[in-house]
């Protein structure tokens, strides 16, 4: 990982498609959810307003 420079909340659909493998690793078994856009990730650093996923 490391090619994505923004949080998942800020990347475009085109960027997500370009980095599909990295996206799969980041969103695996999601532990966090963004309060604004409801995207999920395994680490809170990938979201702009993360909260613990229940």
C-alpha positions as a Markdown table, in Angstrom:
| # | Residue | x | y | z |
|---|---|---|---|---|
| 1 | Unk | 0.0 | 0.0 | 0.0 |
| 2 | Unk | 1.0 | 3.6 | -0.2 |
| 3 | Unk | 0.0 | 4.7 | -3.7 |
| 4 | Unk | -3.2 | 6.3 | -2.6 |
| 5 | Unk | -2.5 | 9.7 | -1.1 |
| 6 | Unk | -6.0 | 10.7 | 0.0 |
| 7 | Unk | -8.5 | 9.2 | 2.4 |
| 8 | Unk | -11.1 | 6.9 | 0.8 |
| 9 | Unk | -13.6 | 9.7 | 1.3 |
| 10 | Unk | -11.8 | 11.9 | -1.1 |
| 11 | Unk | -10.8 | 9.6 | -3.9 |
| 12 | Unk | -12.7 | 9.5 | -7.2 |
| 13 | Unk | -14.3 | 6.4 | -8.7 |
| 14 | Unk | -11.6 | 6.5 | -11.4 |
| 15 | Unk | -8.9 | 6.4 | -8.8 |
| 16 | Unk | -10.6 | 3.6 | -7.0 |
| 17 | Unk | -10.7 | 1.5 | -10.2 |
| 18 | Unk | -7.1 | 2.3 | -10.9 |
| 19 | Unk | -6.0 | 1.1 | -7.4 |
| 20 | Unk | -8.4 | -1.9 | -7.1 |
| 21 | Unk | -5.9 | -4.2 | -5.4 |
| 22 | Unk | -5.0 | -1.6 | -2.8 |
| 23 | Unk | -8.6 | -0.7 | -2.3 |
| 24 | Unk | -9.4 | -4.4 | -1.6 |
| 25 | Unk | -6.7 | -4.5 | 1.1 |
| 26 | Unk | -7.9 | -1.2 | 2.7 |
| 27 | Unk | -11.5 | -2.1 | 2.8 |
| 28 | Unk | -11.1 | -5.8 | 3.7 |
| 29 | Unk | -12.8 | -6.7 | 7.0 |
| 30 | Unk | -13.8 | -3.1 | 7.9 |
| 31 | Unk | -13.4 | -1.9 | 11.4 |
| 32 | Unk | -14.3 | 1.7 | 10.8 |
| 33 | Unk | -17.0 | 3.7 | 9.0 |
| 34 | Unk | -16.9 | 7.3 | 7.9 |
| 35 | Unk | -19.6 | 9.4 | 9.6 |
| 36 | Unk | -20.1 | 11.5 | 6.4 |
| 37 | Unk | -20.0 | 9.2 | 3.4 |
| 38 | Unk | -20.3 | 5.8 | 5.1 |
| 39 | Unk | -17.3 | 4.3 | 3.3 |
| 40 | Unk | -15.6 | 1.6 | 5.3 |
| 41 | Unk | -11.9 | 0.7 | 6.0 |
| 42 | Unk | -9.8 | -1.5 | 8.2 |
| 43 | Unk | -7.9 | 1.5 | 9.6 |
| 44 | Unk | -9.2 | 4.9 | 10.6 |
| 45 | Unk | -6.4 | 6.7 | 8.8 |
| 46 | Unk | -8.2 | 5.9 | 5.5 |
| 47 | Unk | -11.3 | 7.8 | 6.5 |
| 48 | Unk | -11.9 | 11.6 | 7.0 |
| 49 | Unk | -14.4 | 11.2 | 9.9 |
| 50 | Unk | -14.0 | 7.6 | 11.2 |
| 51 | Unk | -16.0 | 5.9 | 13.9 |
| 52 | Unk | -15.7 | 2.4 | 15.2 |
| 53 | Unk | -17.9 | -0.1 | 13.2 |
| 54 | Unk | -20.1 | -2.1 | 15.5 |
